[in-house]
């Protein structure tokens, strides 16, 4: 499922979590083309690529609100 997130357009999304609830998040791109996710209601962003991969595993679905 993570591979499908690598194709998301850059932008602002609602991220729906597998465990319930949602967050407003920005989706950007790393130098190697992989997508990162930054929920804007969180205090700390993930900086480790493995942490980011784990975060994507927690995502149930996404809803695009605005592209960059």
N, C-alpha and C positions, 0 to 999 in steps of 0.2 A: 504494500500500500504506500510505502514511503516514496517509491518511484513516481507515483502520480503527483505528489506534491512538488517534485522538481519541475513540473510543467506548469505550475500555477503562474499566472501573470503577477508581476510585482504590484502590490497595492495594499489596501486596508480591507480587512476581513472580520467577520464574526467567525470565531473558532468554536466549534461545538465539541466539548470534551466527552470522551467515552464514559467517564464517571458521572456525567451530568453537568449542566451549567454551560455557560459560554463566556468568552472573553473577546474584547476588541483587540485586534492584533495587526501588526505590520508584517508583511512578508517581503523580504529582500533577497538579494543574490550575493553569494560569495564569489571570490575570484575564480573558483573552479566551476562555477555554474550551478552549484547546489543552492537550494533555497534555505534561508534561515527564517525563523519565526520569533517575533518579539511581542508578547502580550503586553499591552500598554498599561494594564492595571497591576503589573507585577513590579516589585522593587528591584530585583536582580535579573539581568538578561543572561541567557546561557552564552558562554564564550567558547566552551569546549565542543568540538564537532560531535563527539560521542553523546554529550548531554543534549545537544540539539536533536540528534537522531532519536534519542529516548523521548524527547518532548513531542516529536512528530508522531511517535507510536501511541501517544495519549489522545490524539485527535480523532474524533469520530467523523466529522465533516466540516466543510468550510463554506462560507457564503461571501462572495465578493461584494464589497460596498463601493469601492473606488479604486481605479487603477492609477498608477503613477505616470 
